[in-house]
Protein backbone atom coordinates (compact mmCIF):
# COMPACT_ATOMS: atom_id res chain seq x y z
CA UNK A 1 0.00 0.00 0.00
CA UNK A 2 1.51 3.34 -1.00
CA UNK A 3 1.64 6.52 1.09
CA UNK A 4 -1.29 8.15 -0.70
CA UNK A 5 -3.50 5.15 0.09
CA UNK A 6 -2.44 5.32 3.72
CA UNK A 7 -3.29 9.02 3.81
CA UNK A 8 -6.83 8.22 2.65
CA UNK A 9 -7.25 5.73 5.52
CA UNK A 10 -6.19 7.90 8.45
CA UNK A 11 -7.95 6.98 11.69
CA UNK A 12 -9.64 9.63 13.89
CA UNK A 13 -6.80 9.21 16.40
CA UNK A 14 -4.20 9.78 13.71
CA UNK A 15 -6.04 12.89 12.54
CA UNK A 16 -6.16 14.24 16.10
CA UNK A 17 -2.44 13.65 16.51
CA UNK A 18 -1.64 15.43 13.24
CA UNK A 19 -3.85 18.40 14.18
CA UNK A 20 -2.15 18.74 17.57
CA UNK A 21 1.30 18.20 16.08
CA UNK A 22 0.65 20.94 13.54
CA UNK A 23 -0.32 23.34 16.33
CA UNK A 24 2.77 22.56 18.44
CA UNK A 25 5.28 22.37 15.57
CA UNK A 26 3.96 25.62 14.06
CA UNK A 27 4.57 27.41 17.34
CA UNK A 28 7.79 25.74 18.49
CA UNK A 29 9.43 24.06 15.51
CA UNK A 30 11.07 20.64 15.54
CA UNK A 31 13.63 21.39 18.24
CA UNK A 32 11.25 23.14 20.64
CA UNK A 33 8.35 20.68 20.38
CA UNK A 34 7.90 17.81 22.83
CA UNK A 35 6.07 14.58 22.07
CA UNK A 36 4.34 14.67 25.47
CA UNK A 37 2.96 18.12 24.71
CA UNK A 38 1.54 16.87 21.41
CA UNK A 39 0.07 13.80 23.10
CA UNK A 40 -1.55 15.91 25.83
CA UNK A 41 -3.08 18.26 23.28
CA UNK A 42 -4.43 15.33 21.25
CA UNK A 43 -5.78 13.58 24.35
CA UNK A 44 -3.76 10.41 23.81
CA UNK A 45 -0.77 8.83 25.49
CA UNK A 46 2.71 9.27 24.08
CA UNK A 47 2.88 5.61 23.04
CA UNK A 48 0.14 6.28 20.48
CA UNK A 49 2.32 8.93 18.80
CA UNK A 50 5.12 6.41 18.42
CA UNK A 51 2.69 3.74 17.21
CA UNK A 52 1.46 5.92 14.35
CA UNK A 53 4.58 7.95 13.51
CA UNK A 54 7.55 6.13 15.12
CA UNK A 55 9.43 9.29 16.12
CA UNK A 56 9.15 13.03 16.56
CA UNK A 57 11.14 13.53 13.37
CA UNK A 58 8.76 11.37 11.30
CA UNK A 59 5.73 13.15 12.77
CA UNK A 60 7.35 16.49 11.97
CA UNK A 61 8.07 15.33 8.42
CA UNK A 62 4.38 14.51 7.96
CA UNK A 63 3.27 17.93 9.23
CA UNK A 64 5.93 19.59 7.11
CA UNK A 65 4.83 17.68 4.00
CA UNK A 66 1.17 18.57 4.57
CA UNK A 67 2.06 22.23 5.04
CA UNK A 68 3.98 22.36 1.77
CA UNK A 69 1.14 20.56 -0.03
CA UNK A 70 -1.39 23.06 1.31
CA UNK A 71 0.59 26.12 0.18
CA UNK A 72 2.12 24.97 -3.11
CA UNK A 73 -1.14 24.51 -5.10
CA UNK A 74 -2.19 28.06 -4.22
CA UNK A 75 1.14 29.40 -5.46
CA UNK A 76 0.79 27.34 -8.63
CA UNK A 77 -2.69 28.69 -9.31
CA UNK A 78 -1.37 32.25 -9.21
CA UNK A 79 1.69 31.49 -11.34
CA UNK A 80 -0.27 29.60 -14.00
CA UNK A 81 -3.18 32.01 -14.38
CA UNK A 82 -3.50 33.84 -17.69
CA UNK A 83 -2.95 37.39 -16.45
CA UNK A 84 -0.47 40.23 -16.62
CA UNK A 85 2.32 40.69 -14.07
CA UNK A 86 0.48 43.37 -12.09
CA UNK A 87 -2.51 41.08 -11.61
CA UNK A 88 -0.27 38.19 -10.57
CA UNK A 89 1.38 40.38 -7.93
CA UNK A 90 -2.00 41.46 -6.55
CA UNK A 91 -3.29 37.87 -6.45
CA UNK A 92 -0.10 36.60 -4.80
CA UNK A 93 -0.34 39.26 -2.08
CA UNK A 94 -4.02 38.45 -1.51
CA UNK A 95 -3.31 34.73 -1.28
CA UNK A 96 -0.39 35.07 1.13
CA UNK A 97 -2.07 37.48 3.53
CA UNK A 98 -5.26 35.39 3.57
CA UNK A 99 -3.20 32.26 4.21
CA UNK A 100 -1.22 33.77 7.07
CA UNK A 101 -4.36 35.22 8.66
CA UNK A 102 -5.97 31.79 8.54
CA UNK A 103 -2.81 30.03 9.81
CA UNK A 104 -1.07 32.68 11.96
CA UNK A 105 1.68 30.35 13.20
CA UNK A 106 2.56 29.20 9.69
CA UNK A 107 4.71 32.29 9.13
CA UNK A 108 6.87 31.51 12.17
CA UNK A 109 7.04 27.87 11.13
CA UNK A 110 8.30 28.75 7.64
CA UNK A 111 10.90 31.22 8.89
CA UNK A 112 12.08 28.87 11.63
CA UNK A 113 12.50 25.94 9.27
CA UNK A 114 14.16 28.15 6.66
CA UNK A 115 16.79 29.02 9.25
CA UNK A 116 17.13 25.44 10.53
CA UNK A 117 16.82 23.37 7.36
CA UNK A 118 16.32 25.46 4.20
CA UNK A 119 17.30 22.62 1.86
CA UNK A 120 14.42 20.49 3.14
CA UNK A 121 11.87 23.25 2.62
CA UNK A 122 12.99 24.01 -0.92
CA UNK A 123 13.23 20.33 -1.88
CA UNK A 124 9.67 19.70 -0.67
CA UNK A 125 8.39 22.63 -2.71
CA UNK A 126 10.42 21.78 -5.78
CA UNK A 127 9.42 18.10 -5.64
CA UNK A 128 5.70 18.87 -5.53
CA UNK A 129 3.83 17.16 -8.41
CA UNK A 130 7.00 16.07 -10.16
CA UNK A 131 8.82 19.40 -9.88
CA UNK A 132 6.09 21.55 -11.41
CA UNK A 133 7.14 24.64 -9.43
CA UNK A 134 10.63 24.40 -10.92
CA UNK A 135 9.05 24.58 -14.37
CA UNK A 136 6.84 27.53 -13.46
CA UNK A 137 9.63 29.86 -12.28
CA UNK A 138 11.17 30.12 -15.78
CA UNK A 139 7.70 30.97 -17.12
CA UNK A 140 7.45 33.84 -14.64
CA UNK A 141 10.92 35.00 -15.69
CA UNK A 142 9.73 34.96 -19.31
CA UNK A 143 6.75 37.10 -18.39
CA UNK A 144 9.01 39.51 -16.54
CA UNK A 145 11.29 39.64 -19.60
CA UNK A 146 8.32 40.60 -21.76
CA UNK A 147 7.52 43.44 -19.36
CA UNK A 148 11.19 44.51 -19.37
CA UNK A 149 11.16 44.68 -23.18
CA UNK A 150 7.98 46.75 -23.03
CA UNK A 151 9.72 49.09 -20.60
CA UNK A 152 7.17 48.57 -17.82
CA UNK A 153 9.52 47.04 -15.19
CA UNK A 154 13.16 47.40 -14.22
CA UNK A 155 15.63 45.36 -16.24
CA UNK A 156 17.21 43.74 -13.15
CA UNK A 157 13.97 42.25 -11.73
CA UNK A 158 13.86 38.45 -11.41
CA UNK A 159 11.04 36.16 -10.22
CA UNK A 160 12.87 34.91 -7.11
CA UNK A 161 13.56 38.47 -5.96
CA UNK A 162 9.99 39.54 -6.66
CA UNK A 163 8.48 36.61 -4.73
CA UNK A 164 10.92 37.12 -1.83
CA UNK A 165 9.95 40.78 -1.55
CA UNK A 166 6.25 39.91 -1.52
CA UNK A 167 6.71 37.17 1.08
CA UNK A 168 8.73 39.44 3.36
CA UNK A 169 6.15 42.22 3.26
CA UNK A 170 3.32 39.77 3.95
CA UNK A 171 5.12 37.71 6.61
CA UNK A 172 6.58 40.34 8.92
CA UNK A 173 3.36 41.92 10.27
CA UNK A 174 1.94 38.47 11.08
CA UNK A 175 5.15 37.41 12.82
CA UNK A 176 5.20 40.66 14.79
CA UNK A 177 1.45 40.62 15.47
CA UNK A 178 1.72 40.64 19.27
CA UNK A 179 4.16 43.56 19.28
CA UNK A 180 2.13 45.47 16.70
CA UNK A 181 -1.12 45.03 18.61
CA UNK A 182 0.43 46.25 21.84
CA UNK A 183 2.14 49.17 20.12
CA UNK A 184 -0.96 50.22 18.18
CA UNK A 185 -3.39 49.35 20.96
CA UNK A 186 -5.63 47.21 18.75
CA UNK A 187 -7.46 43.92 19.31
CA UNK A 188 -7.46 40.82 17.09
CA UNK A 189 -10.36 41.98 14.92
CA UNK A 190 -8.80 45.39 14.23
CA UNK A 191 -5.49 43.67 13.48
CA UNK A 192 -7.26 41.48 10.95
CA UNK A 193 -8.84 44.52 9.29
CA UNK A 194 -5.42 46.19 9.25
CA UNK A 195 -3.93 43.19 7.42
CA UNK A 196 -6.79 43.02 4.90
CA UNK A 197 -6.30 46.71 4.15
CA UNK A 198 -2.57 46.09 3.88
CA UNK A 199 -3.12 43.93 0.79
CA UNK A 200 -3.55 47.05 -1.31
CA UNK A 201 -0.61 48.78 0.38
CA UNK A 202 1.77 45.88 -0.24
CA UNK A 203 0.61 45.40 -3.83
CA UNK A 204 1.13 49.07 -4.66
CA UNK A 205 4.51 49.13 -2.88
CA UNK A 206 5.77 46.12 -4.86
CA UNK A 207 4.48 47.44 -8.19
CA UNK A 208 6.03 50.85 -7.56
CA UNK A 209 9.34 49.19 -6.65
CA UNK A 210 9.62 47.30 -9.95
CA UNK A 211 8.72 50.24 -12.16
CA UNK A 212 11.65 51.58 -14.23
N, C-alpha and C positions, 0 to 999 in steps of 0.2 A: 504493500500500500504506500503510495507516495505521499509527500508532505501536504499537497493540496487536498487530498482525500482525508487526511487526518484533520486538517483545519475545518473541513465541513462537518466532522463528527465530534467537535469539542463538547465535553460534558458541561453541565451548569457549574460544577465546581471549578473546572479548568477556566471557564469564562470569568468567574469571580476572582480567581487568582490573577489572571491577566489584567483585569480591570484595576485591582489593587496594586499590582506590580507597576502598571503604567503610572498610577498616581505617585507612588513612592519614587520610582526611577526618574520621573519628570522633575520632581522637586530636588532629589538628592544625587542623581547620577548613579553610576555603577559602584563607585568606591564608597559613597556615603550611605547607600541603601543597606538595610539589614533584612535577611530572610524572615526573622521573627516579626519584624514590623509589617512586612507584607502579609504574613500568615495571620497576624492579629486583625489587620484591616479586612482581610477576606473572610474572617471567621472560621479559619481552619487551623489545624496544627501544622507545624513546620514540616513534618514528615510527608504531608500531602504535596507540598511544594516540590520536594525532592522526587516524589513518586511520578509527578507529571513532567517535571522539567530538569531533573537530575542535579542541577547546580544553579547558583545565582547567575553565573555567566550565561548559561543556556537560556534561563528565563529572561535575562536582559536582552540577549540576542533576539528572542521572539518579539519582545516589546519594541526593540529597535527596528526590526524588520517591518512590523505592522505600522510603525510611525512613518517610515519611508514610503510604504505602499499607500498610505493615506494622503500624503502630500504630493508625491510624484505625479499621479494622474491629473491633479489640478494644475500643476505646472505645465504638463503636456498639453492640456486643453487650451491654455493661453498661448503657448508657443505655436501650436498648429492651426489656430484660428486664422481665417482669411481676413486679415485686417491690417491697417497701416501701423507703423511703429508707435505712434502716439496712443492709439487705441490699445495696443498690447501693453504699454506701460501702465495705462489707467487700469486695465483689467488685472494686471499683475499686482498692483498696489491694493486694489479692492480685495483680491483673493487672499493676499498675505495678512492684511489687517483683520479681515473676517476670521481667518484661521486662528490667528493668535488671540483674538478676543474669545473665540470658542474654546481654545485650549491654551490658557494663559501660561501654563508651566512649560509648554512646548518650546518656547523661545529660549528659556534657560537650559532646557535639555539639549537643544541643538548646539548652543554656544559651548556648553560644558563638554559635550562629546567631540566637538570640533577641536577643542583645546587638548583633550585627552587622547583621542584616536581619530584624527581627521581622515586617514586613509580608509578606515572602515565606513565612515559616513559616505564618502564620495564613491566608494566601490558599490555600496548598496544602491545608491541613486543611479550610477552608471549601468549597473547590471539589470535594472528594472526592465522587464519585457524585452529581454535580449539586447539591451544596450540602446534602447530607442532614444533616450535623452542625449546620448553621445552623438546621435545622428541629427538631432534637432538643433543643437548649438550652432553647427555650421550654417544651417538654414537661417538662423537669426542673424548670424554674421553677414550672410548674403543680403538680407533685408536692410541691415545697417549700411552695407556698402552701396546699395541702391540710393539710400537717403543721402549718403555722403556725396555721391555723384550728382544728385539733384541740388546739393548745396544746403540741405535742410538740417544736417547735424555736423558736428565737428569730425574732422578726418581721423582723429586718434581714438574715437569711441569703439569699444569692442563689447560683445555680448556679456562676457564674464564680468567686466567692470560695471556695466549697466545693471546687471542683476545684483551684484554685490552692493552697489549703492542703494538700490531699492530695498534689499533685505535689511541693511543697516538702519535705514530711516524708519522702517516698519517695526523692527525688533526692539530698538532701544527704549522707546516709551513703555512698551509692555514689560520689559525687564526691570525698568525703573519705576514701575507703577506705584509701589508703596511710597517711595520717596516723593514722587510727583504729587500723589494725593495729599500727603502731609504738607508739602510745600504750598500747593495751590488751595488747600483746604476744601477738597471736593470728595464726595462719596463715590461708590462704585458706579452708580448709574450715570453721574456726571462725567466720570472718567470714560465710560463707554461712549457717551455722546461726543466727548472730546476726540476720541480715537476715530469715530466715524467721520467727524468733520475733518480730521487730519488727512483722510484719503485724498481730498482735493488739494490740500496743501502740499503733500508729498509728491503727488503727480505733477503739479505745476513746477515744483522745485526741480524735479528730475528732468522734466522737459526743457526748462530754462537752462539747466546745466549742460545739456548736450547740444544746444543751439550753437551755430558757428559765431 
